[in-house]
Amino acid sequence: MIVSTDPATGAELARYQPQSAQEVDGILDAAASAQAAWRRRPVTERTPLLREMARVLREGRDTYAALITAEMGKPITEARAEIDKCAWTCDYYADHAPAQLADRPVTSNAAESAVVYDPLGVVLAVMPWNYPFWQFFRFAAPALAAGNGALLKHANNVPQCALAVEEVVRKAGAPEGLCRTLLVEVGQVAGLIADPRIAAVTLTGSTEVGAIVAAQAAAVLKKQVLELGGSDPFVVLADADIAQAAATAVKARYVNAGQSCVNAKRFIVEEAVADEFVQAFTAAAAALKVGDPTDPDTAIGPMARANLRDTLHDQVRRSVAAGAVLALGGEVPDGPGCYYPPTVLDHVRPGTAAFDEETFGPVAAVTRAADADEAVALANRTEYGLGAALWTSDLDRARRLARVLDAGAVFVNGMVASDPRLPFGGIKKSGYGRELGAEGIREFVNVKTVWIGPAVPAT
């Protein structure tokens, strides 16, 4: 049974019987048929669908945002911003997909040569709960523009969001069957991946689940894009604007209650300014309002599930036992809901849970570095490589250090964030492949060479 539960109260919202094998087979057949026709349309006839998706998202903004808040606890202000970002991304690809997918002529002596971009087919999207609309639309907008079909297997704690995503695309006028939600159990995913009607797989989730899905897809030689875990460093050098760095660091750590792969998690600060940074950061974190996620003034709502909170609290306890100093929070509050307070751990070192592991919740780990070289070395001392932030007033040094930080994205004097105009993805155990930007739209295409020699007259 697939159950939707309000993490702020523990109340059950809805439950669904998983789709039967026969129902899933019908969805796969319909998707394959719809995509076969969709791919034959020119890209300029596909992009109006994206424009309509953006319109439907904006018109239903409050309804969809409230659904996000109810199912996974995101503060309503952040949930509305999530819907806005989905609409922006749909508009971006409606504007730019024709150019990004245009044939690329290649000069050749007597022959006519070009690189063309053909869709792969129906793509299975295995998506998480933390950004239940954004994770899907950042994949679907470029994939649909490229001529693919899309089937969504969402996290089972956000089934109402999963069905609402399908509703958005249907209301926008997508061909019947081209984009559907699959309400299935986790154990059914392997069979979906192996099904010949599925051409490729995209997954956003934990590194452990990514490895499983990658192996399943590799066994049947299917393309994958994996956006996995992260332990993003937020490096603050001694010449940075400390007040601005600390204020941005609070947002970078605690947005979405810290439940994002690309949240800043490890704050690596030069010793000369560490006390000043920790004081400012802790004061700002303590001022965040924790509570009812439907209240527009709430900054931190509940975590999505009780087991996630339990895991996070265990990481905090193990870190303190290993020598970290608890500067703020660190206690599970009484009362209903999966709440955890904004927490700051200072003097965290490698070998500590909060440094070595991904902390998926509102816990910040501060590590002190002797100088810039040690700060960068500490930033790279992780099995992950999704994003990194670097704060310094010396932009020449920033450009140099950005090239040696191990990450899919480096943001200087800002917080890491995804943007439809820029490719997004990681290295190492944060995954491979890219979403967004021109690179993202070309992940699920056949980059095909077409070579045409001179015409030979018939004899």
NUPA-217359 format. One line per 4 residues: for each residue z, x, y of N, C-alpha, C. Coordinates in steps of 0.2 Angstrom, whole numbers. Example, Ala and Ser with C-alpha at 12.3 -4.5 7.8 and 13.67 -1.06 7.14 Angstrom:
<rs>
39 66 -28 39 62 -22 39 66 -16  35 64 -11 36 68 -5 39 64 0 $
</rs>
This chain:
<rs>
0 4 -6 0 0 0 0 4 6  -4 3 11 -4 6 17 0 2 23  5 6 25 10 2 30 10 5 37  10 1 42 10 3 49 18 2 51 $
21 7 53 28 6 55 29 9 63  33 5 67 34 8 73 40 13 73  38 19 75 43 25 74 48 24 79  48 20 85 53 19 89 59 15 87 $
57 10 82 62 6 80 63 5 72  58 8 69 58 7 62 55 1 59  53 -4 63 51 -10 61 44 -10 58  42 -13 53 36 -14 50 31 -18 54 $
25 -15 56 20 -19 60 15 -22 56  13 -19 51 7 -22 47 7 -18 40  4 -21 35 2 -18 29 -4 -20 26  -8 -16 23 -14 -17 20 -15 -15 13 $
-19 -18 9 -20 -16 2 -26 -11 3  -25 -6 -1 -31 -1 0 -37 -4 -3  -43 -2 0 -49 -5 -3 -51 -3 -10  -54 -8 -13 -55 -6 -20 -61 -2 -21 $
-62 1 -27 -68 5 -28 -74 2 -27  -75 -4 -28 -81 -8 -27 -82 -9 -19  -77 -10 -16 -77 -11 -8 -80 -4 -5  -77 1 -8 -79 8 -5 -86 10 -7 $
-88 8 -13 -95 9 -15 -100 5 -10  -98 -1 -9 -102 -5 -4 -103 -2 3  -97 1 5 -97 4 12 -101 11 12  -101 14 6 -105 20 6 -112 19 6 $
-114 14 2 -121 12 2 -124 9 8  -120 5 12 -122 3 18 -122 9 23  -118 13 23 -118 19 28 -124 23 27  -126 25 20 -132 29 19 -138 25 21 $
-138 19 20 -144 15 22 -145 15 30  -139 14 33 -140 13 40 -141 20 43  -139 25 40 -140 32 43 -147 34 42  -150 32 36 -157 34 35 -162 31 40 $
-160 25 43 -164 22 48 -162 25 55  -156 26 56 -153 29 63 -156 35 64  -157 40 59 -159 46 60 -167 46 63  -170 41 61 -177 41 63 -178 39 71 $
-173 36 74 -173 35 81 -173 41 85  -177 42 90 -176 47 95 -169 48 98  -167 54 99 -160 54 102 -159 50 108  -165 49 112 -164 45 118 -163 38 117 $
-164 36 111 -163 29 109 -156 28 105  -153 34 103 -146 34 100 -141 35 106  -142 38 111 -137 39 116 -135 33 120  -139 28 121 -136 22 124 -130 19 120 $
-130 20 113 -124 18 109 -117 21 112  -118 28 114 -112 31 116 -110 28 123  -115 27 127 -113 24 134 -109 17 133  -111 13 128 -108 7 127 -101 8 123 $
-100 13 119 -94 15 117 -89 17 122  -91 20 127 -87 22 133 -85 16 137  -90 11 137 -88 5 141 -83 1 137  -84 0 131 -79 -4 127 -72 -1 127 $
-72 6 126 -65 9 127 -62 8 134  -66 8 139 -63 7 145 -60 0 146  -64 -5 144 -63 -12 145 -56 -13 140  -56 -10 135 -50 -11 130 -44 -6 131 $
-44 -3 136 -40 3 137 -33 1 136  -30 -4 139 -23 -6 138 -21 -8 131  -26 -12 128 -25 -14 122 -25 -8 117  -29 -4 117 -30 2 112 -24 6 114 $
-22 8 120 -17 12 121 -10 9 118  -9 3 119 -3 0 116 -3 0 109  -8 0 106 -9 1 98 -7 8 96  -9 13 100 -7 20 99 0 21 100 $
3 18 105 10 18 106 14 15 101  12 9 98 16 6 93 16 9 87  10 12 85 9 15 78 12 22 77  11 26 83 14 33 82 18 36 87 $
20 31 92 26 33 97 24 36 103  17 37 104 15 41 110 17 37 116  20 40 122 21 37 128 15 34 131  16 28 133 10 23 135 6 27 140 $
9 31 145 5 34 150 0 39 146  2 43 141 -2 48 138 -7 44 133  -5 38 131 -10 34 126 -16 32 131  -14 30 137 -20 27 141 -24 33 143 $
-21 39 144 -25 45 145 -30 47 139  -27 46 133 -31 47 127 -37 43 127  -37 37 128 -42 32 128 -47 34 134  -45 36 140 -49 39 145 -53 45 143 $
-50 49 139 -53 55 137 -59 54 132  -57 49 128 -63 47 123 -69 44 126  -68 40 131 -73 37 135 -77 43 139  -74 47 142 -77 53 145 -81 57 140 $
-79 58 134 -83 62 129 -89 58 127  -88 52 126 -94 48 125 -99 48 130  -97 47 136 -102 48 142 -105 55 142  -101 60 141 -103 67 141 -109 68 137 $
-108 66 130 -114 67 125 -120 62 127  -118 56 130 -124 52 132 -128 55 137  -125 59 141 -129 63 146 -132 69 144  -129 73 139 -131 80 137 -134 80 130 $
-133 76 126 -136 76 119 -143 78 119  -147 74 123 -155 75 122 -157 83 124  -153 86 129 -155 93 130 -152 97 125  -146 96 122 -143 100 117 -146 100 110 $
-150 94 109 -154 93 103 -161 94 103  -163 96 109 -170 97 111 -173 103 106  -179 102 104 -183 107 100 -183 113 104  -182 119 101 -182 125 105 -188 129 102 $
-194 130 107 -200 133 105 -198 141 104  -201 144 100 -201 151 98 -208 154 99  -209 159 103 -215 162 104 -218 166 98  -224 164 96 -226 167 90 -234 168 91 $
-237 173 88 -244 175 90 -248 169 90  -251 168 84 -256 163 83 -253 156 81  -246 156 79 -243 150 76 -239 147 82  -238 141 80 -233 136 84 -227 136 80 $
-221 139 83 -215 139 80 -210 136 84  -205 132 81 -199 129 85 -193 129 80  -187 129 83 -181 127 80 -179 120 81  -178 116 76 -177 109 77 -170 107 74 $
-167 102 76 -160 100 74 -161 93 71  -160 93 64 -160 87 61 -153 85 58  -152 78 58 -145 76 56 -144 78 48  -138 79 46 -136 80 39 -136 74 35 $
-133 68 38 -132 62 34 -126 59 36  -122 56 31 -116 53 33 -110 58 32  -106 58 37 -101 63 38 -94 60 37  -90 62 32 -83 59 31 -78 63 36 $
-75 59 40 -70 62 44 -63 60 42  -59 65 40 -52 65 38 -48 67 43  -44 62 46 -41 63 53 -34 61 53  -30 65 57 -23 64 58 -21 58 62 $
-14 57 63 -11 52 67 -10 54 74  -9 60 76 -6 62 82 -11 60 88  -17 60 87 -22 58 93 -26 53 89  -24 47 87 -28 43 83 -35 40 85 $
-36 40 92 -43 38 94 -46 45 96  -43 49 99 -47 55 102 -49 60 96  -45 61 91 -48 65 85 -54 62 82  -55 55 82 -61 53 79 -67 53 84 $
-66 51 90 -72 51 95 -74 57 97  -70 63 97 -73 69 99 -77 72 93  -76 69 87 -81 71 82 -87 66 82  -86 59 83 -91 54 82 -96 54 87 $
-94 55 93 -99 55 99 -105 60 98  -103 66 96 -109 71 95 -112 69 88  -108 67 83 -111 66 77 -116 61 77  -114 55 80 -119 49 80 -125 51 85 $
-124 54 90 -129 56 94 -134 60 91  -132 65 86 -136 69 82 -140 65 77  -138 59 75 -142 55 70 -138 54 64  -132 56 64 -128 56 58 -124 49 57 $
-122 47 52 -117 42 51 -110 44 50  -105 40 51 -98 42 51 -94 37 47  -90 40 43 -85 36 39 -78 39 40  -73 35 42 -66 38 44 -61 36 39 $
-58 42 36 -52 41 32 -46 43 37  -43 39 40 -37 40 44 -31 41 41  -26 44 44 -19 45 42 -17 38 40  -13 37 35 -11 30 33 -5 27 37 $
-2 31 42 3 28 46 0 25 52  -7 25 53 -10 22 59 -16 18 57  -15 13 52 -21 10 50 -24 5 55  -20 2 59 -22 -2 65 -26 1 70 $
-25 8 71 -29 12 76 -36 13 72  -35 14 66 -41 16 62 -46 10 62  -44 4 61 -48 -2 62 -50 -3 69  -46 -2 74 -48 -3 81 -54 2 82 $
-54 8 80 -59 13 81 -66 10 78  -66 7 72 -72 4 70 -74 -2 74  -69 -5 77 -71 -11 81 -74 -9 87  -72 -3 90 -75 0 96 -83 1 95 $
-84 4 90 -91 6 88 -95 0 87  -92 -5 83 -96 -11 82 -97 -15 88  -92 -16 92 -93 -19 99 -99 -16 103  -99 -9 102 -104 -6 106 -111 -7 104 $
-112 -10 98 -119 -12 95 -121 -7 90  -117 -3 87 -120 1 82 -123 -3 76  -128 0 73 -131 -3 67 -126 -4 62  -126 -10 58 -121 -12 53 -121 -7 48 $
-114 -4 47 -113 0 42 -113 8 44  -116 9 50 -117 16 52 -110 20 53  -105 16 55 -98 19 56 -93 14 54  -89 16 49 -84 12 46 -78 16 45 $
-72 12 44 -66 14 42 -65 13 35  -62 18 31 -60 17 24 -53 17 24  -50 12 22 -43 11 21 -41 13 13  -40 19 12 -40 22 5 -34 26 5 $
-31 27 -1 -26 32 -2 -28 39 -2  -24 44 -1 -25 51 -1 -29 53 -7  -27 51 -13 -30 53 -19 -37 51 -20  -40 46 -16 -47 45 -16 -51 49 -12 $
-48 54 -8 -53 58 -4 -57 62 -8  -55 65 -13 -59 70 -17 -65 67 -20  -64 61 -22 -70 57 -25 -75 55 -19  -73 54 -13 -77 53 -8 -81 59 -6 $
-78 65 -6 -81 71 -4 -86 73 -9  -85 71 -16 -90 73 -21 -96 68 -21  -95 62 -18 -100 57 -18 -106 60 -15  -112 59 -18 -118 61 -15 -121 58 -9 $
-118 52 -7 -119 49 -1 -116 52 5  -111 56 4 -107 60 9 -111 67 10  -113 69 16 -117 75 17 -112 80 19  -107 79 22 -102 84 25 -95 81 27 $
-91 85 28 -84 83 29 -81 87 36  -77 83 40 -73 86 45 -66 84 44  -62 89 45 -55 87 44 -51 90 50  -46 86 53 -41 89 57 -34 88 54 $
-30 93 53 -24 92 49 -21 98 48  -16 98 43 -12 104 42 -17 110 38  -14 116 39 -18 121 35 -18 120 28  -12 117 25 -12 116 18 -17 111 16 $
-17 106 19 -22 100 18 -29 103 19  -30 107 24 -37 110 25 -39 114 20  -35 118 17 -37 122 11 -39 118 5  -36 112 4 -37 108 -2 -44 105 -1 $
-45 102 5 -52 99 7 -57 104 7  -56 110 10 -61 115 10 -63 116 2  -59 117 -2 -60 118 -9 -64 113 -12  -62 107 -11 -66 101 -14 -73 101 -11 $
-74 102 -5 -81 102 -2 -85 108 -4  -82 113 -5 -85 119 -7 -88 118 -14  -84 115 -18 -86 114 -25 -92 110 -26  -94 106 -21 -100 102 -21 -105 105 -16 $
-103 111 -13 -108 114 -8 -109 110 -2  -104 107 1 -105 103 7 -102 106 13  -105 105 19 -103 108 25 -96 105 27  -92 110 30 -85 107 33 -84 110 40 $
-81 106 44 -78 109 50 -70 107 49  -66 112 50 -59 112 49 -55 114 56  -51 109 58 -47 111 64 -40 110 61  -36 115 61 -30 115 57 -24 117 61 $
-19 120 58 -13 121 62 -13 126 67  -8 126 71 -8 131 76 -1 133 78  0 139 81 7 141 84 5 145 90  2 141 95 -1 144 101 4 148 105 $
2 154 107 6 158 111 5 156 119  10 156 123 10 155 130 13 161 133  9 166 135 11 173 137 12 173 145  18 175 147 19 175 154 21 182 156 $
17 186 160 18 192 162 22 193 168  24 199 170 29 199 175 26 198 182  20 198 183 17 197 189 14 190 190  16 185 185 14 178 186 18 174 191 $
15 169 193 19 164 197 24 160 192  30 162 192 35 160 187 36 153 187  37 150 193 38 143 194 33 139 192  26 141 193 21 137 191 20 138 183 $
21 144 181 20 145 174 25 141 170  32 140 172 37 136 169 35 129 169  33 127 175 31 119 175 26 118 171  21 122 170 15 120 166 17 121 158 $
21 126 157 24 127 150 27 121 148  31 117 152 35 111 149 30 106 147  24 105 151 19 100 149 16 103 143  14 109 143 10 112 137 14 111 130 $
21 112 131 25 111 125 26 104 123  28 100 128 31 93 126 26 87 127  20 88 129 16 82 129 15 80 121  14 73 121 14 70 114 20 72 110 $
26 73 113 32 75 109 31 81 105  26 86 108 25 92 105 21 92 98  18 86 97 15 85 90 8 86 91  6 92 92 -2 93 92 -3 101 90 $
-8 102 87 -10 108 84 -10 113 90  -13 111 96 -14 115 101 -9 115 107  -3 112 105 3 113 110 5 120 110  7 122 116 10 129 116 17 129 112 $
18 134 108 24 133 104 28 140 105  25 145 106 29 152 106 28 154 114  33 155 117 33 157 124 35 164 125  30 169 126 31 176 125 31 178 132 $
37 181 135 38 182 142 40 189 143  38 193 147 40 199 149 47 199 151  51 204 148 58 204 149 60 204 157  56 207 161 58 207 168 59 201 171 $
55 196 169 55 189 172 58 184 167  60 186 161 62 181 156 68 176 158  73 179 161 79 175 163 76 170 168  72 172 173 70 167 178 66 161 174 $
61 163 170 57 159 167 61 154 162  66 156 158 70 152 154 74 147 158  77 149 163 81 145 168 76 139 170  71 141 173 66 136 176 63 131 170 $
61 134 165 59 130 159 64 125 156  70 128 155 75 124 152 77 118 157  78 119 163 79 114 168 74 109 168  68 111 168 63 105 168 62 102 162 $
63 105 156 64 101 150 69 97 149  75 99 152 81 94 152 80 88 156  76 88 161 74 82 165 69 77 162  66 79 157 61 75 154 65 68 151 $
62 63 153 65 56 150 63 55 143  68 54 139 67 53 132 68 45 131  64 42 127 66 35 126 60 30 124  60 24 126 55 19 125 48 21 126 $
44 22 122 37 24 123 33 19 127  35 13 127 31 8 131 33 8 139  38 12 141 40 13 147 36 18 151  32 17 156 28 22 159 32 28 162 $
38 28 163 42 33 165 44 38 159  43 36 153 45 40 147 41 46 146  44 52 146 40 58 145 39 60 137  45 58 133 45 60 126 47 54 122 $
42 51 118 44 46 114 47 48 107  47 44 102 49 46 95 44 51 92  46 54 87 41 58 83 38 52 78  33 54 75 29 49 72 32 47 65 $
36 51 62 39 49 56 46 53 55  50 50 51 57 53 50 56 60 47  52 60 42 52 67 38 49 72 42  45 71 47 43 76 52 49 78 56 $
53 74 58 59 76 62 64 80 58  64 78 52 69 82 47 66 89 46  60 90 46 57 96 45 58 101 51  57 98 57 58 101 63 65 103 64 $
70 99 63 77 100 64 79 106 59  76 106 53 78 111 48 75 118 51  70 118 54 67 124 57 72 127 63  74 122 67 79 124 72 85 127 69 $
88 124 64 94 126 61 93 133 58  88 134 55 86 141 52 85 146 57  82 144 62 81 149 68 87 151 71  92 146 72 98 148 75 102 153 70 $
102 151 64 105 155 59 103 162 59  96 163 61 93 170 61 94 173 67  98 170 72 99 174 78 96 171 84  92 166 84 90 163 90 95 159 94 $
95 159 100 100 156 105 98 149 107  102 144 105 100 137 107 102 136 114  97 135 118 98 134 126 98 127 128  95 123 124 94 116 125 93 112 119 $
96 106 118 94 101 113 97 103 106  93 102 101 94 104 95 98 100 90  100 94 93 104 89 89 100 82 88  100 80 82 97 73 80 101 68 83 $
98 64 88 102 58 91 104 53 86  110 49 88 111 43 84 107 37 86  106 32 82 102 26 84 96 26 80  92 20 81 86 19 78 80 24 80 $
75 24 76 69 28 79 69 35 77  64 38 77 63 45 75 63 50 81  68 49 85 69 53 91 71 60 90  69 65 94 72 72 94 71 74 101 $
77 77 104 77 79 111 73 85 112  70 86 118 67 92 120 72 98 119  70 103 115 74 109 113 71 115 115  75 120 117 73 127 119 77 132 115 $
74 136 111 77 142 108 75 148 111  80 152 113 79 158 117 80 164 112  77 170 114 78 176 110 76 175 103  70 172 102 67 171 95 63 177 94 $
63 180 88 60 186 86 55 184 79  51 188 78 47 188 72 51 188 66  50 184 61 54 183 55 58 177 56  58 174 61 62 168 63 58 162 61 $
60 156 59 56 150 57 52 148 64  55 148 69 52 145 75 47 150 78  46 156 76 41 161 77 36 161 72  38 161 66 33 162 60 29 155 58 $
33 150 59 30 143 57 27 139 62  23 134 61 21 129 66 27 124 67  29 124 73 34 119 74 31 113 77  30 107 74 26 101 76 31 96 79 $
33 98 85 38 93 88 41 96 94  45 93 98 47 95 104 52 101 104  50 107 101 54 113 101 50 119 104  53 122 109 50 128 112 54 134 109 $
50 140 108 53 146 106 51 151 111  56 154 114 55 159 119 56 166 116  51 171 116 52 177 114 51 182 120  55 187 120 55 192 126 51 198 123 $
47 200 128 43 206 127 44 212 132  44 218 130 45 224 134 40 224 140  34 223 138 28 224 142 22 220 140  17 221 144 11 216 142 8 218 136 $
8 225 134 5 226 127 9 223 122  16 223 122 20 220 117 19 213 117  18 210 123 17 203 123 11 200 119  5 204 120 -1 203 117 0 204 109 $
3 209 108 4 210 100 8 205 97  13 202 101 17 197 98 13 190 98  9 189 103 5 183 103 1 183 97  -2 189 95 -7 189 89 -3 190 82 $
3 190 82 7 191 76 9 184 73  3 181 71 4 174 68 -2 174 63  -2 169 58 -7 168 54 -12 163 57  -10 160 63 -14 155 66 -18 158 72 $
-23 154 74 -27 157 80 -31 151 83  -28 146 85 -31 140 89 -32 142 96  -27 141 100 -27 142 107 -22 147 109  -23 150 116 -18 154 119 -18 154 126 $
-13 154 129 -12 154 137 -10 160 139  -12 163 145 -10 169 148 -9 168 155  -3 170 157 -1 169 164 0 176 168  -4 178 173 -4 184 177 -8 183 183 $
-6 187 188 -10 186 195 -15 191 195  -16 196 190 -21 201 190 -27 198 185  -32 195 188 -37 192 185 -42 197 181  -42 203 183 -46 208 180 -42 210 173 $
-36 211 173 -32 212 167 -32 206 163  -32 200 166 -33 194 162 -39 193 158  -45 195 161 -51 195 158 -51 200 152  -48 206 153 -48 211 148 -43 209 142 $
-38 206 143 -33 204 138 -35 198 134  -39 193 138 -42 187 135 -46 189 129  -50 195 129 -54 197 124 -51 199 118  -44 201 118 -41 204 113 -35 199 110 $
-35 193 113 -30 188 110 -34 184 105  -31 184 99 -34 181 93 -33 173 93  -38 170 96 -38 163 97 -45 160 98  -46 154 97 -53 151 98 -54 149 105 $
-48 149 109 -49 148 116 -43 151 120  -44 154 125 -39 157 129 -40 154 136  -34 151 139 -34 148 145 -29 153 150  -32 155 155 -28 160 160 -25 155 166 $
-19 156 167 -15 152 172 -17 145 171  -16 142 165 -17 135 164 -15 134 157  -14 128 155 -13 126 148 -19 124 144  -18 126 137 -24 125 133 -25 117 132 $
-31 115 133 -33 108 132 -40 108 130  -42 103 126 -49 102 124 -53 98 129  -59 100 130 -64 97 135 -70 96 132  -74 90 133 -80 89 130 -85 94 131 $
-85 98 137 -90 102 139 -89 109 136  -83 110 132 -82 117 130 -81 117 122  -83 121 118 -82 121 111 -74 122 110  -72 119 104 -65 119 103 -64 120 95 $
-60 125 93 -59 126 86 -55 133 86  -53 135 80 -49 141 79 -52 146 74  -48 151 73 -49 156 68 -43 157 64  -44 162 59 -38 163 54 -36 156 51 $
-30 155 50 -28 149 47 -28 142 51  -31 143 57 -32 137 61 -39 134 60  -42 137 55 -49 134 53 -55 137 55  -60 133 55 -67 136 57 -72 130 58 $
-77 132 62 -82 127 65 -79 125 72  -83 122 75 -82 120 82 -83 112 83  -79 109 87 -80 103 90 -82 103 97  -85 98 100 -86 98 107 -91 103 109 $
-94 102 116 -99 107 118 -105 106 115  -110 111 116 -116 111 113 -115 113 106  -110 118 105 -109 120 98 -107 115 93  -103 110 96 -100 105 92 -105 100 90 $
-110 98 94 -115 93 92 -120 96 87  -120 103 86 -124 106 81 -121 108 75  -115 106 74 -111 108 68 -114 104 62  -116 97 63 -118 93 58 -125 91 58 $
-129 97 59 -136 96 59 -139 102 55  -145 101 53 -149 106 49 -153 109 54  -151 116 56 -155 120 60 -161 122 57  -167 119 58 -173 119 54 -178 123 58 $
-181 128 55 -187 131 57 -194 128 55  -198 126 60 -204 123 59 -210 128 62  -214 130 57 -219 135 59 -226 132 57  -230 132 62 -237 129 61 -242 134 63 $
-246 135 58 -251 140 59 -257 137 62  -262 141 64 -268 138 67 -272 133 62  -275 128 65 -278 123 61 -285 126 58  -286 125 52 -292 127 48 -297 121 48 $
-303 122 50 -307 116 50 -309 115 43  -309 108 41 -311 106 35 -318 108 33  -319 110 27 -326 112 24 -329 106 21 $
</rs>
